[in-house]
Amino acid sequence: MPSADDADIVARVDPLRMVRVIALARAAFGAALAVKTTKMLRLMVPNEEPAGSLFLFARVVGIRDLVLGVGTLAATFGDESDTRRWATTCLASDVADTIAGAAASRYVGRGGAAAAALASLPFVAGGAWSLRGLPKG
């Protein structure tokens, strides 16, 4: 059960720092997926051969996440409106990923769809929480 101490920890987290952590995680994942596509696919989708359309799709997603992560991280060292704009863009991407994952059950089965949707939920939660705490600017 969550305690008062847990709420206190969350209250002390700096929203800008959270945006930076999420951006760094996104950029690192994106770089790994873009550069080490085969190895990452073997970890993420062990039942599929990392070739053809799957390989290309994974690399494109990696590049997208790398660009969004680096752009967001860079924006956090600029003005607040840029940070908010980039963080909002990332949140929109994560929400879309969650919806797409949840809607994919006829292609990947219920378990695969749930796993795909759940993978992006921490980013949705962290992004939404961070945006609520960032200064409006």
N, C-alpha and C positions, 0 to 999 in steps of 0.2 A: 504494500500500500504506500502511496506517496505520503510523505510527511511534510511538516512545516519547514524542515531543513531543506528538503528538495525544492520547495517553492522559493526559499531564500537564495539558493544557488542559481536558479533560473532568473530571479530578479536582479542578480548581480552580473549577469552576462551582458556584455556590451554588444548592442545590435550590430555596430560596425564591425566588431571583431567576428561576430557570427557570419556576417556577409563574407568577410575575408576567408574564414575557415571553409565555408561552403564553396567559394570560388576556387580556392586552392585545391580542394578535393575534386571538384569538377575538372579543373585543368589537368591534374595528375591522372585521373581516370581517362580523360580524353587523350592525353599524350600516350598513355600505355596502350589504349585501344587503337590509336592511329599508327603507332610505331611497332608495337608487338602484337599485331592483330591476330595472328595464328595462335600464339600462346594464350592470349586473353580469351579467344573463342573456345579453345580446348578446355579452359577453366569454367567458362560461363555456360557453354552448350556442349557438354561432353559427348552427346549422342549424335552430333552432326559433324560432318566433315567441314573444316574451315576453308571453304573454297567457293568460287563463283560468286553468286549474288549475295550470299551470306557474308562472305569476306568483304566485298565492296560495301555493303550496307553497314557493317560494323566499323569499317574504316571511316566512312562518312559521318557516322554518329560520333566517333572519336574526335574527328576534326571539329565537328560542331561543338562538342563539350569543351574541347581545348580552347577554341576561340571565345566561347561564352565565359569560361572561367578566367582566362587571361584578361579579357576586356573588363569583366566585373572587378577583378582584383585591381587593375590599373585605375579604374574609376574611383575606387575607394580612397585613392590618394589625391583625388581632384575635388571638385565641388560636390555638394550633397545632392544636387539634382541629377548629376550624372550617375552617382552611386544608386540613387533610387530608380532611375530609368533602367540601368543594367540589371539591378536586382529584380525589378518587376519583369523584365524580359526573361530572365532565368526562371522565375516562378511560373510564368505563363508556359514556358517550355516544359517544366516539370509537371505541371497540371495536365498538359496535353499528353505527355508520356504516360502518366497514371491512367488517364481515360483510355488511351489507345491500348495500353496493356490489359486493362480490365475488359475491354470490348473484344479482345482477340481470342476468346475461349474456343470458338469454332475452328480456329486455326492451330492453336497450341494446347488445347484442353483446358479444363478449369484450373488445374494446378499450375500450369505454365502461365495462364493469364493472371492468376493471383500473385505468382512470384514476380511477374513483370510489373504489375501495378504496385506491389509492396516495395519494390526496389527503389522507386522514386519518392515514396511517401515521406521519408525523413527529410529529403530536400524540400518538398512542399511545406512540411511543417516548419522547418528551420527558416525557409525563405519568407513564409507568411509572418512568422513571429518577428523576424528581423525587420521586415518592412513596417510593421506596426510600431517598432521602437525607433526607427530612423527619423531624424528631423524632417519635417515637411519643408521642402525647399525648392 
